[in-house]
Amino acid sequence: MPSATRKGPSSSATSSSSSSSSSSRVHPEPIKMVEAPLVDHFDRLPDPLLLLVFNKIADVKALGRCCVVSRRFHSLVPQVENVLVRVDCVISDDDSSSPSSPDESRNPISALFRVLFGNIVKPLQALGQFLGPKRVATLAHASSAPHRPSSSSSLVVGCEDDGELDQGGVTHHSPTQVLKNFNEIRFLRIELPSGELGIDDGVLLKWRADFGSTLDNCVILGASSVIHSKAAAGLDGGSDGLCPNSGAADDNGNIPESFYTNGGLKLRVVWTISSLIAASARHYLLQPIIAEHKTLDSLVLTDADGQGVLCMNRDQLEELRIKPLSVSSASKRTLVPALNMRLWYAPQLELPNGMMLKGATLVAIRPSEQSALKKDASEGFWISSAFDEPYGTAAKMLVKRRTYCLEMNSF
C-alpha cells in the first residue's frame, strides 16, 4: 500500500523563509560623503617663490592687480625688486584737454630751438615732469603751437581703480606716485611711449647715455637712411657725399668734401645736441625716484621706439645722491658739461646681415675733464657695447675708421 508523503512544519517554515528572503533584500547603509575643506594651493607656496614669480612679472600694472587678489599678495608685492613702469600717454596740464595722440602731445620746446633746428628737433615737452605731482605745469618758458594757448604736458601711468577717475574712467598717476609703495626696488626700468626727437621716416638715430651727478658718457649712432637686404644691392651712391660700397678701402676713412657743403655736418651737430638735451632732461626728471628709493642698483629710462636709453648703475646713483645737481638755467634739465667728442663717418656701411646704413655716423662723447683720466685698455668697450645688434656691429665697424675730434662748450 503506497505510503503518503507528509509535509511537516519544518518544510513549511523553510518554504516560507525562502519566499520571504526572495521578496526582501538587505541593502547596506549609504555612505555619507564628507566634503573636504577648500584649499588655496598658493598658501602652500613659500614667500620667496611667490616673490620670484612677482619679479618675473615686473610690470607695475600687473603687480597692482596682484595686490587685490589677497592680503598675502598685497603684503608681498611691495617687496618686489624688479619693476617695469610703462608710461601710457601724455596728457596736457590744461584741465579741459584730453589725452592726445603722440604727434599732438609734442608741443614745441621753445622758440629758440624752433629757430635753430626747425623741424629736426621735436619738442621735449613730452618729458615734462612725468615724475612730479599730478597734473601740475612743468617745463617753464615752453611755447605752444601757433594760435593755441600755452600749456605743458605730463607723462602718466593710467590705471583703473577706486580713486579719482579722470579722463575716460582712467586714473592718471606719475611714476613717482606708482612706485611710492615699493620698498625694495633694485632694478627699475621706465619706458616712455615714444622718443623725444622727431626724425624723418627712414632716418636712424639712437643714443645711449650714462649719468652720475652729471654726464659720464654718451654714444650716438645715426644714418641718413637705412636700406635692408636685397634693396641695398642695387645702390651705387646717394646723399651726404656717398660713395659706392662701404668705402673702407676707397676713402680710407676720410670724410668727403661734400659732407661739409651739403648740410651733412650740420645735421650731425643737430643730432648730437638734440640727443644730449633729451638725455639731460630725462636725467633731471629722475631725481625724485633716485632720492626716494635708496635700494636701487640699476635704473634705465628708455622709450618704446628704442631711440634713446639713459642708464645709471649703483655707483652713479649714489653719486647723484651725494653731489649737488647742476641745473641748466634755460630749462629743467641737467647742465651738460664741456665735452670732448670723437666722430666716425662712413658714406655707406654694409653690415653682415645685409643692412646698409647710408651716411653712417658714430659720435662718442665724454666730459672734457674726464677724457684724460679714463683712457685705458677698455676705453672702446663702452662705445662698441652701447647698442644691441645689428647696431653694435655698426659701431664696431665705424670705430676702425678715421677718427675726427671735436669740442663743445657747456650748455
C-alpha positions in Angstrom: 0.0 0.0 0.0 1.6 3.2 -1.0 2.7 5.4 1.7 1.6 9.1 1.8 4.1 11.8 1.9 3.6 14.1 4.7 4.9 17.6 5.0 5.9 18.6 8.4 6.0 22.1 9.9 9.8 22.3 9.2 9.3 22.1 5.5 6.6 24.7 5.6 8.8 27.1 7.5 11.7 26.5 5.1 9.4 27.3 2.1 8.1 30.4 3.9 11.6 31.7 4.7 12.8 31.2 1.2 9.8 33.1 -0.2 10.4 35.9 2.3 14.1 36.3 1.5 13.4 36.4 -2.2 10.9 39.3 -1.7 13.1 41.4 0.6 16.8 42.1 0.4 19.2 43.7 2.9 20.9 46.8 1.5 24.0 48.4 3.0 23.5 51.9 4.6 24.7 54.6 2.1 28.0 56.2 3.0 27.7 59.9 3.6 30.4 61.9 1.7 32.1 64.5 3.8 33.4 67.4 1.6 37.0 68.3 2.2 37.6 72.0 3.0 38.7 74.1 0.0 42.5 74.6 0.0 44.2 77.6 -1.6 47.3 76.0 -3.1 49.0 79.3 -3.2 49.1 79.2 0.6 51.3 76.2 0.3 53.9 78.2 -1.7 56.7 79.9 0.3 57.0 83.6 0.1 60.4 83.5 -1.7 58.9 81.5 -4.5 56.0 84.0 -4.9 58.4 86.9 -4.9 60.3 85.1 -7.7 57.1 85.0 -9.7 56.3 88.6 -9.0 59.8 89.7 -10.0 59.4 87.9 -13.3 56.1 89.8 -13.9 57.8 93.1 -13.1 55.1 95.2 -14.9 53.8 97.7 -12.3 50.2 97.5 -13.6 50.1 93.7 -13.4 51.6 93.8 -9.9 48.9 96.3 -8.9 46.3 93.7 -10.0 48.1 91.1 -8.0 47.8 93.3 -4.9 44.0 93.0 -4.9 44.0 89.1 -5.1 44.6 88.6 -1.4 46.1 90.1 1.7 49.1 88.0 1.4 49.8 89.2 -2.2 49.2 92.7 -1.0 51.9 92.4 1.6 54.4 90.7 -0.8 54.2 92.9 -3.8 55.9 95.9 -2.1 58.9 93.7 -1.6 59.4 93.2 -5.4 63.0 94.1 -6.5 62.5 94.2 -10.3 59.9 96.7 -11.6 58.9 97.9 -15.0 56.9 101.1 -15.5 55.4 101.8 -18.9 54.2 105.3 -19.3 50.9 105.2 -21.2 50.2 108.6 -22.6 50.9 112.3 -22.5 48.2 114.5 -21.0 48.0 118.2 -21.0 48.1 120.0 -17.7 45.1 122.1 -19.0 42.1 120.5 -17.2 39.9 121.0 -20.3 42.1 118.9 -22.5 42.2 115.2 -23.0 44.9 112.7 -23.8 46.2 113.4 -27.2 47.9 111.4 -29.8 51.7 111.1 -29.7 52.0 113.7 -32.5 49.6 116.1 -30.9 51.2 115.8 -27.5 54.6 117.1 -28.6 54.3 120.9 -28.2 57.3 122.9 -29.4 60.1 123.1 -26.8 60.8 126.8 -27.3 61.1 129.5 -29.9 64.9 129.3 -29.7 65.0 125.7 -30.7 62.4 126.2 -33.4 64.7 128.9 -34.9 67.9 126.8 -34.6 66.7 123.4 -35.5 63.4 123.9 -37.3 61.6 120.5 -37.6 64.7 118.5 -36.8 64.2 118.7 -33.0 60.7 117.7 -32.0 59.7 119.0 -28.5 61.0 117.6 -25.3 57.8 118.8 -23.7 56.6 115.2 -23.6 59.1 114.7 -20.8 57.5 117.5 -18.7 57.5 116.4 -15.1 56.2 112.9 -15.5 57.8 112.4 -12.1 56.0 115.3 -10.5 52.6 115.8 -8.8 49.5 115.0 -10.7 48.5 117.5 -13.3 51.0 120.3 -12.4 52.6 122.5 -15.0 56.2 121.6 -15.5 58.5 123.0 -18.2 58.7 126.7 -17.9 59.1 129.0 -20.9 57.6 126.4 -23.2 55.8 127.9 -26.1 52.8 126.5 -27.9 51.9 125.8 -31.5 50.6 128.9 -33.3 47.1 130.1 -32.3 47.0 127.7 -29.3 47.2 128.6 -25.6 50.4 127.8 -23.9 50.4 124.5 -21.9 52.7 121.8 -20.7 52.4 118.1 -20.7 52.9 115.2 -18.3 53.7 111.6 -18.8 51.4 109.4 -16.8 50.6 105.8 -16.0 46.9 105.1 -16.3 45.1 102.5 -14.2 41.5 101.7 -13.3 41.0 101.9 -9.6 38.7 103.2 -6.9 40.4 106.6 -6.8 39.5 109.8 -8.5 38.5 109.0 -12.1 39.9 111.2 -14.7 39.5 111.3 -18.5 37.8 108.2 -19.8 37.4 106.4 -16.4 41.1 106.1 -16.0 43.1 107.5 -13.1 46.4 109.0 -14.1 49.4 108.8 -11.9 53.0 109.8 -12.3 55.7 107.0 -11.9 56.7 108.6 -8.6 53.2 108.0 -7.2 53.0 104.5 -8.6 56.3 103.5 -7.1 55.9 105.1 -3.6 54.7 101.8 -2.0 57.6 99.7 -3.3 60.2 99.4 -0.6 62.9 97.2 -2.0 63.3 98.1 -5.7 66.8 97.2 -7.0 66.2 97.1 -10.8 63.9 99.8 -12.2 63.1 100.3 -15.9 60.9 103.1 -17.1 59.6 103.1 -20.7 58.3 106.3 -22.3 55.6 106.0 -25.0 57.9 107.3 -27.7 61.3 109.0 -28.3 61.5 112.8 -27.8 63.3 113.6 -31.1 61.2 114.0 -34.2 63.1 112.5 -37.2 62.1 111.8 -40.7 61.0 108.4 -41.8 63.9 106.1 -42.8 66.4 108.1 -40.7 68.2 106.2 -38.0 69.0 108.0 -34.7 69.9 106.1 -31.5 71.7 107.2 -28.4 72.8 105.8 -25.0 73.9 108.0 -22.1 75.3 107.1 -18.7 74.9 109.6 -15.9 76.1 110.1 -12.3 75.6 113.5 -10.9 76.3 114.7 -14.5 77.0 113.1 -17.8 79.6 110.3 -17.7 79.4 109.4 -21.4 77.1 109.3 -24.4 77.2 107.4 -27.7 75.1 108.4 -30.7 74.6 106.4 -33.8 72.9 107.9 -36.8 72.3 107.3 -40.5 70.6 109.4 -43.2 68.8 106.3 -44.4 68.7 102.5 -43.8 68.3 100.0 -46.6 67.6 96.4 -45.8 69.0 93.2 -47.5 68.3 93.0 -51.3 67.4 96.6 -51.7 70.9 97.6 -50.8 72.4 95.5 -53.6 71.3 97.9 -56.4 72.6 101.1 -54.8 75.6 102.9 -56.2 75.6 106.2 -54.4 73.4 108.7 -52.7 73.2 111.8 -50.5 75.6 113.0 -47.8 78.5 112.7 -50.3 78.0 109.0 -50.5 80.4 106.7 -52.4 79.9 103.2 -53.6 80.3 100.2 -51.3 81.2 100.6 -47.6 84.1 102.8 -48.5 86.7 101.3 -46.1 89.2 100.7 -48.9 88.3 103.5 -51.3 88.1 106.6 -49.0 90.5 105.5 -46.3 88.0 106.6 -43.7 88.1 110.2 -44.9 85.0 112.4 -44.8 84.2 113.6 -48.4 84.2 117.3 -49.0 80.5 117.3 -49.9 79.8 116.3 -46.3 80.7 119.8 -45.2 78.9 121.6 -48.0 75.6 119.8 -48.4 74.5 120.1 -44.8 75.7 116.7 -43.7 77.9 118.0 -40.8 75.2 120.5 -39.7 72.7 117.6 -39.5 75.1 115.6 -37.3 75.6 118.5 -35.0 71.8 118.8 -34.6 71.5 115.1 -33.8 74.2 115.4 -31.2 72.8 118.4 -29.4 69.3 117.1 -29.6 70.3 113.7 -28.1 72.2 115.4 -25.3 69.3 117.7 -24.4 66.9 114.7 -24.4 69.3 112.7 -22.1 69.9 115.6 -19.7 66.1 116.2 -19.5 65.5 112.6 -18.6 68.3 112.7 -16.0 66.8 115.7 -14.3 63.4 114.2 -14.0 64.7 111.0 -12.3 65.8 112.9 -9.2 62.7 112.2 -7.0 62.8 108.5 -7.7 66.5 108.2 -7.0 66.2 110.1 -3.8 63.3 108.0 -2.5 64.5 104.6 -3.5 67.9 104.1 -1.9 68.0 100.3 -2.6 68.3 100.9 -6.4 71.2 99.1 -8.1 70.2 99.9 -11.7 67.9 102.5 -13.3 67.1 102.5 -17.0 64.9 105.1 -18.7 64.1 104.2 -22.3 61.3 104.6 -24.8 59.1 102.3 -26.9 60.7 103.5 -30.1 64.2 102.4 -28.9 65.5 105.8 -29.7 67.3 106.7 -26.5 68.5 104.9 -23.3 69.6 106.5 -20.1 71.4 104.2 -17.7 72.6 104.6 -14.1 74.4 101.9 -12.0 74.6 101.8 -8.3 77.8 103.9 -8.0 76.3 106.6 -10.3 73.0 106.6 -8.4 74.9 107.1 -5.1 77.0 109.9 -6.7 73.8 111.7 -7.6 72.5 111.5 -4.1 75.8 112.9 -2.7 76.8 115.6 -5.2 74.6 118.5 -5.9 73.0 118.5 -9.4 74.0 121.3 -11.8 70.8 122.5 -13.5 70.6 124.3 -16.8 69.4 127.9 -16.4 67.5 127.7 -19.7 65.2 124.7 -18.8 64.5 122.0 -16.3 67.3 119.6 -17.3 70.8 118.7 -16.0 73.6 121.0 -17.2 75.7 119.4 -19.9 79.4 120.0 -19.1 82.1 120.9 -21.6 82.6 117.9 -23.9 85.2 116.2 -26.0 83.7 114.3 -28.9 85.1 111.8 -31.4 83.3 111.2 -34.6 83.5 108.4 -37.2 81.8 108.5 -40.5 81.1 106.2 -43.4 79.3 107.2 -46.6 77.9 103.7 -46.8 78.3 101.0 -44.2 77.2 97.5 -45.2 76.5 95.2 -42.2 76.9 91.4 -42.2 73.1 90.9 -42.1 72.7 92.7 -45.4 71.5 96.0 -43.9 73.1 99.1 -45.3 73.5 102.4 -43.4 73.9 105.5 -45.7 75.7 108.4 -44.1 76.5 106.2 -41.0 77.8 108.4 -38.2 79.1 107.4 -34.7 79.8 110.0 -32.0 81.4 109.2 -28.7 81.2 111.9 -26.0 82.8 112.4 -22.6 83.2 115.4 -20.4 86.4 117.2 -21.1 87.7 116.8 -17.5 87.2 113.0 -17.7 88.6 112.3 -21.1 92.2 112.5 -19.9 91.5 110.3 -16.8 89.7 107.4 -18.4 91.9 106.3 -21.3 92.6 102.7 -20.7 92.5 99.3 -22.5 88.7 99.0 -22.1 88.0 102.5 -23.5 86.5 101.2 -26.7 84.2 98.8 -24.9 81.6 101.4 -23.7 81.4 102.5 -27.3 81.0 99.2 -29.1 78.7 97.8 -26.4 76.3 100.7 -26.3 73.8 99.3 -28.8 72.1 96.0 -29.4 72.6 94.1 -32.7 72.9 94.8 -35.5 73.8 98.4 -34.4 76.5 97.1 -32.1 78.3 95.7 -35.1 77.9 99.0 -36.9 79.6 100.8 -34.0 82.5 98.3 -34.0 83.0 98.8 -37.8 82.9 102.6 -37.6 85.5 102.9 -34.8 88.0 101.2 -37.1 87.8 104.2 -39.4 89.5 107.5 -39.2 88.6 109.5 -36.0 87.7 113.2 -36.0 87.8 115.1 -32.8 85.5 117.9 -31.8 84.9 120.0 -28.7 81.7 121.5 -27.3 81.1 124.1 -24.6 78.8 123.5 -21.6 75.2 124.3 -22.2 
